[in-house]
Amino acid sequence: MNEQQTDFLIVGAGFAGIAAAKKLHSQNCNFLIAEARDRIGGRTLTQTFEGEIVLDLGAKWLGPTQQLVWEWVHQTGAETYSTYNSGRNILSYKGKISHYTGVIPKINALSLLDLGLAMNRLEKLAATVNLQQPWQHPQALHYDAMTLHTWIRQNTWTNAARHLLEIGIQTVFAAESSEISLLFALFYLHSGDSLQTLISIANGAQQTILKEGTQGLLKKVAAPFANRIRLSTPVHKIVQDETGVQAHTSKGIIRARKCILTVPPALMERIRFEPLLPQQKAQLFQRMPMGAAMKCYAIYPSPFWRQQGLSGQVISDEFPVKVTFDVGHTDQDYGKMLVFVEGNDARYFISLPAEKRKEMVLTKLVRFFGKQAASPIVYTDKCWTEEEWTRGCYVGLMPPNTLAHLGQHLRTPFGNIHFAGTETAERWNGYLDGAIRSGYRAAEEAIQAARSNMSS
């Protein structure tokens, strides 16, 4: 059997794994990366259609306070452009279409006040949660025992406000509000600055797009150590003792002093650990299912909706098109309409035949933008619940009675194994910046632990 020896083994070549590798490489450490897929990128996937149309089928946007990912952009000279955000947005609610500008749709005054008060209350609560130790909040057990859905029901009075808030939550978490605990939701919102930041384009999480895609950025960062990446090499067993780890892969054994695991919590059970993972860490991983997200793209010769004074942004209560964005560049560029389908909608939608999905999306786009929307030059969709090595997006979620009781075990090393991945990030949890932060942190932990072992 083929055997390889290294000092540090990184499992996973997404943003967290490549960040860990970048840190190790900068300190002249000896390392290897084992990646299950036949590509690097993890939950990012950039593909080119018609020879020149670049689309991100996975993670896409950069926000202004995501400092570490911006460092990568500047270091690599990657080109960016701003998400189109001019003109009138569309609200489709109860069969009626109306237009508005800004982030919040113009519903009736009472519902608008209700929505504003609920969002403000939620953001103030989120700001009280400590990002390093959310389980230490005085109300941690109480907040973690209820779902975000329960809180929304208790803190809104109008159906319109409740419905719009639910759509916003579905967009942020790729899940239903009934699937996640209030404590986890508060932590997540605070981790990404605020709910307002997470749903906004201007000064928000959807502000900037990479011309060559997010996976393109990662390839540039990984280029200096590309020869250390082993693709199509899933790790199925990790054996460890006091001297190090043995990672059993589809292509042989990799021996290392330290291991950095960047696998999503929901997929940890696919790795057999000897000795077993500590029971509390195992229980935590078992309770962190992935969200469900689909991206649907309709590409046109030009962004014709801009000529109508429309932004390309839709908020709708009509399945399957709940949220859309114009992600094209200039007026002379292709029209790139991005449709999100998330949560239970995504779980159902992906079960339909591909042609049926296309028909349903285009029918709604015609309703919102007119007959020109019926004939895209490219239509494609991507469902991340079908990805073998992800099984969902955007992030591992925490249902009730998880974060308060088990959250402190998420980042804790297990012997010679250290844990990274965007789920382990304190800042920008669930985003590219959080993944980078987690990779840097785990690499530093592993380096310090290795030095400590050598000196003892």
N, C-alpha and C positions, 0 to 999 in steps of 0.2 A: 504493500500500500504506500502511496506517495505521502511523504512527510515533509513539512516545512517548519522552520524554527524562526521565531522573531521575538522581540521584547514586548511589543504591544499588538494585540489583535483588535481591530474594530469590526464589528458586525453591522453591516448596513452602510450603503453609500448614498444616502440622502443628504440633506443639508446638515444634519447633526453629525453624521459620520465623516463627511468631508471637512466640517469645522474641526472635529477632533483630530483628523489627520493633518490639517493645516497647522494646528498648534504643535503637534508632535514633530512635524517636518521642520518647523521654525526652530526647534530645539535639537535638531539633528538626531532625533530618536529613530530607532529601528522599528518599523511597523508594517503591517499588512492589513488590507481591508477585504473582508469576505462579503460579497453582495449576492443575494439570491437571484435577483433579476439579471437579464442580459444587458442591462444598461445601468448607469448611475442616475440618481435623481429622486428616488423614493416617490413621494407624493407630488413631485413636479414631473411634467411630461410635456415637452415642446415638440410639435410636429409641423412640417411644412406641407401645404396643399397647393396644387397647381403650380408647383415649382417655386413659388415666392410668397405664399400667404402663410405667415407664421402664427400659429395658434398655441396657447397654453391650455392643455386639457386638464392640467392639475392646478396647483397653486400659482397665482398670477401676479398679485399686486404688491406694491411697496407703499408704506405709509411714512410720513415725515419723521416720526419719532422712533422708527426702527433703525437704530444707529448702526448696529453691526452689519446688517445686510447692505446698508448704504456705504459702509467702509469697503465692502467687497466690490460694489459698483464702481467706486472711485479707483480702487486698486487695479481693477481690470480694464478700466476705460469703457465699460459697457454703456451703451446709449439707451436713454429713456425718453418717454414722452408722457404728457399728462392725460389722464382719462378725460374724454370729452364730457363737458359739464355745462354746456350753454343751451339756452332755449327752454321750452316748456316740457315738463314731465307729465306723464299720463297716470291717472288713477282710474282703475276700473273697479267699481264697487256696487254690488247688487244690480248688475246689468247696465249701469250707467257709466259713461266715460266722461271724465272731466280733466282739466289741465291745471297745473300748479307749478310754481318755482320754489327752489329751496329744498331742504331735506324732508320736511314734514308735509304730507298732503293737506290740502285745504278742505277739510270736512266741516260739518256744522260747528258753530262756536262752542256749544256745550261739550261735544265729543273732543274737539281740539284742546279745550282746557283740561278735560279728563286725561287725555293722552299726555299732555305736557306735564301735568302733576305727577302722573305715574312714572314717567321716565325720570323726572327729577328726583323723585323719592327713591327709585331704584339706584340711580347713580350715587346719591348720598349714602345709601346703605353700602354700596360696593366700596366706596372710599374708606369705609371703616374697617375693611378686611385687610389684615396684614398679609402681604404677598409671600413672605418667607414662611409664615406659620399660620395659615388661615384657620386651622383647627383650634387656635388659641383664642379666637374671638369669644367674648363673653356669652354670645348667643349662638355659638357654633352648633351645639347639639340641636337647638330649636330650629335654626335655619336649615340644618342638614336633614332634618326629619321630614321637611315638606318639599314638595316640588315647586319649581318656578311657576308652573301652571296655577297651583293653589294660591300663590302670592298675587299673581295677576288677577285672579278672580276676586280676591279680597280687596284689591287696591284700584279697581276700575269699576265704573258704574254704567258706562254706555257700551253697547255692542260694537260700535264703530271703533272706539279707542282700543277696546280689547282685541278686536280682530287685527287692526293695524300693528299693534304691539306684538301679537303672535307671529305675524308675517316677518317682522323685523327680527324676532328671536330665532325663527326658523332659518333665516338667512345667515345669522351670525353663527349658529351652532350646528347647522345641517341636521337638526333634530327637532322634535316637538318639545314644548316647554314642560310637558308632563313626563319627559324622560330624564330630566336632570334636576338635581337638588338646588334649592335656592342658594345654599352656601357655595356650591361649585359655580353657579352662575355669577354670583357676586365676585368671587375670586377672578373668574375669567374676564369679566367686564373691567375690573380694576387692572388686571394684568395688561390689557390692551388699551389703557388710558381711561376709556369710558364707553358707554353704549353709543353715545353720540359719535365718538371717533370711529367705532367699529362699523357704523352704518353709513358713514359719510364718504364722499369723494374729496371735496376741498378740505385740506388739513385732516384727512381721515385715512382709514386703512385701504381705501380704493383709489388713492390719489395718483399713483405713478405706475406705468407699465414699461417693461423692458422690451426694446425692439427685437432682440434675439431670443426673448423668452427667459423664464427663470431657470430652466434646465441648461440653457446656453450659458448663463452666468456661472452655474455650478461647474460646468465643464472647463471653463477658463480657470476657475479657482483650483480645480483638481489637476490641471495639466502638469504642474511640476512633479507630481508623484503618481501619475497615471499608471506607471509600471508596477506600482504596489497594490493595485486594485485587482482582485480576482472576481470576475463576473461569473454568473451562472453557478455560484458556489454557495448554496444554502447550508447553514449550520443546523444540524439536527440534534446534536448532543454536545454538552460541555461538561467535561470532567475536571475537577480541580482538587488540589491539595495545597499545602502551605508553600510549595515551590512555584506554583503557577497553574496554568490551565491547558487542557487538551481539547481543542474544538474539532469535533468529527463532522466533516462536510461530505458532500456528494463526490468530492474529488480527492479525499484523503484527510489526513490529520494535520492541523496547524497547532504547534506548541508555542505558548507565549507566557511571559511572566504576568502580564495583566491583560484583561479583556474589557473592552468598552462596548456595551450592547445598546444599539439605537433602535431596536425593534419596537413597533407599537405594542402597548400592553396587551391588547386583545390577541396578539399573535405569539406571546411568550410561551403559551402552552404547546406550541409546535416544537419547542426546544426541550429536550430531556436534560435535566440537571442532575449531576452526581457530585456531591450530595444534593438532596432536594433543596429547592428554594425555601427560605424561611416561610412558615405557614401564613404569617400576616401579609408578607409581600405577595405570595401566591394568591391569597384571597383578594387582595387589592387588584391585581391584574385580571382576575376572573370577573371583577365588577366594573371593568372599564370598556364597555362596548364602543365601537366606532360609530360616528355619525354616518348618515347616508346622503351623498351628494351626487348629482348629475350635472354636467355642463353640456349644453346644446348650443351649437354655433350655426347661424345662417349667414353666409357670406354673399355680398352683392357687389356688382361692379362699382358702385359708389354709395356713400351714406345718404341716400335720397331723403331720409327723414329730416336731415339737417336743413335741407332746402325748404321744408315745411315749417321751420322754426321749432322743431322738436329735438329734445336731448337724446332720445333713444332709451330713456329710463321709464320703466313701467313698474307700478305696484298694482297688483291685481288679486282679486279673490277667485279667479277662474283657473281651474286645473287645466293643463299642467303649468301654464306660464304665470308664475306669481311675481317674478322679479326679472328685469332685463337691464342690460347696460350696452352702450355704444363703446366698443373697445378699439375702434379703428383710430388711425393716426390723423392725417390731414383730410381735408375735403376732397382732395384728388386721389386719395388712397381708396382701397376697397372699403366697402361698408361692412363692418364686423359687428353683428348683433349677437350678444351673449345672453343666453337664457339659463337661469338656475332652476333646477328642480331638486327639492331637498326634503329630508325627513321622511314621513310616511308617503308623501307624494312620490319621492324617488324610488322607494321600495316597491311601490305598485307600478310605476311607469316603466321601469326597466324590464318588467315581466311581459310587456307588450312587444309585438314584432317591431323590428327596426323601422319598417315602412309606415306602420301605424303611428309610431312616435313622431316621425318626421311630419306626417300629415297633421297630427294634432297640434304640434308646435307652430307650423306654418299657418294653419287656420286661425290661430290666435293672433299671430303677428299681422296677418291681413286685417283682422278686426281692429288692431291698434294703429297700424301704419298704412293701410291701404293695399290695393291690388299688387303694387310692385313687390311687396313682401312675399308673394306667392312663388316667385321664381329665383331662388338663390343659385349662384353658380357652384356653391359647396354647401352641403349640410352634413354635419357630423355631430355625434354625441358620445359622451364618455361617462360610464357609471363606475365609480370607484369601489362599490360593494362587490363587484365582480373581479377585482384585481386580487390575484392569489396572495400576494405578499403585502397587502394593505387591508383588504376586505372592508373598506369604508373610508370616509373623509368627513370633516377635515381632521378630526382629532378624536382621541379616546375621551369619552365622556364619563362623568361620575353621577350615578343616580343617587337617591336618598340614602343616608346612613353609610356613606363611603368616605368622603373627604375628612369628616370630623373624627372618625374612628381609625382609619387606615392610611390617611394621606401622608403622615409623617414617614411612612416606609417607602415612598415612591422613589426617592433619590438615594436611599441608604445603600452603600456598597455591600455586596455579599462576598466576603472573602476577597478574592482577586478579581471580582467582576464589578464593574462600575456601570451605571445606568444613565443614558442620555436619551434624546428624542424630545420633540417639542412638548410632549405631555409633561415632561419633568421641569419645564422652564418656569421661572417665577415671573419674568417679564415677557410679554408677547407670547404667552402660552397658546399653542395651536397655530402659530404663524411661523414664517421662515426665520424671522429674527429670533424667535424663541428657540427654534431648532439650533441655530448657530450658537446661541448662548449656552445651551445645554451641552453641546459638543465641546466647547472651550472649557466649561466647568468640569466635565467628566475627564477630559484629557489632563487637566491640571491636577485633579484628584489622583489619577493613575500615576502620573509622574512623581508626585510627592510620596505616594505609597511605595512606589518602587525604590525611590531613594532611601526612604525610611527602612525598608527591608534590607537594603545593602549595608546601611550603617549599623544595623542592630546585630 
